[in-house]
């Protein structure tokens, strides 16, 4: 197609080439979506937790090899695959691990692994990047892929501080000039995507506060050190104090997910703990929040004759979508879906280790609508999360058009 091979670099000409590319990709998506959907259902039925994704890795490698795409296995689990010419590459990333959540969808291809499910949509992410890879391989064989693309299938996104750090250390970004990804969004209808330049997710850390005392009889809490009461102060007061000690525009939020102390009604326990997640919408606040947590906990428990130990596992910074890369995604999505298919989105308090890639190269993440229009909004990390499979063709197409577009590369590397 002449629009794909022109060397004109004006904005209008580039947009016209993206339009032509989108039309070509749309036809290829129809051909490859069934393979991607079959992979999605297979992976969904056989979910694997972080760093255990051996079967998932093997299935992806098999499908890419069948399509003539060479793969390189990463240490442990995960893989990368290069498509197209040498030179600066565009990265396209998927996360392949599941969650320790029992599935409750009742789907014919529901999880066969007890207590494990793809409740965050990583099966959709994996299938979208696999499908985009098959489309891009066809474009490369046709001679219309003007730069190289690297598919990154990353393990262990669901554990802190995220598997991205390991694969970056293994060299997956060597030669990659920009990187793109997507994440399921159950608040958006299938057939649409959400975009935002700048921070789109939040920083996220795991916090555990463990209290220890002597224990004793509930009739004499003054002798035992009332550990349960002290733990109650930590649970209720720590989030409130932090909210007053940090600029509210930083969006700092501490929410507890587990609290435990004692097993009987008439004994003061000697040990108890609270565990939760600390989220920050700004990187600067995230960098200092841990020190504040330790200081406030020490002040809160001091009157109660108990000892406090704070464990903070640093997680991920915010995903900060680079402006040029976001514009590339926007142009590709509009060319494929039309202007009504691209919606503005807000920064969420969710964490995503895609953020680590953006500390090394520019890039952006798009939110993929997965709600059946007019249907139920199934939230992420719920056992009944059931994305509309119509979203899969959208994910494949948007990633493929973006990766193949000249705008996907930083401005200085565009042809």
Buried (B, 14 or more C-beta within 10 A) or exposed (E): EEBBEEEEEEEEBBBBBBBBBBBBBBEBBEEBBEBBBBBBBBBBBBBBBBBBBEBBBEBBBEBBEEBEBEBBEBEBBBBBBBBBBEEBBBBBBBBBBBBEBEBBBEEEBBBEBEEBBBBBBBBBBBBBBBBBBBBBBBBBEEEBBBBBBBBBBBBBBBBBBBBBBBBBEBEBBEBBBBBBBBBBBBBBBBBBBBBBBEBBBBBBBBBBBBBBBEBBEBEEBEEBBBBBEBBBBBBEBBBEBBEEEBEEEBBBBBEBEEBEBBEEEEEBBBBBBBBBBBBBBBBEBBEEBBEBBBEBBEEBBEEBBBBBEBEBBBBBBBBBBBEBBBBBBBBBBBBBBEEEBBBEBEBBBBBBBBBBBBEEBBBBBBBBBBBBEEEEEBEBEBBBBBBBBBBBBBBBBBBBBBBBBBBBBBEEBBE
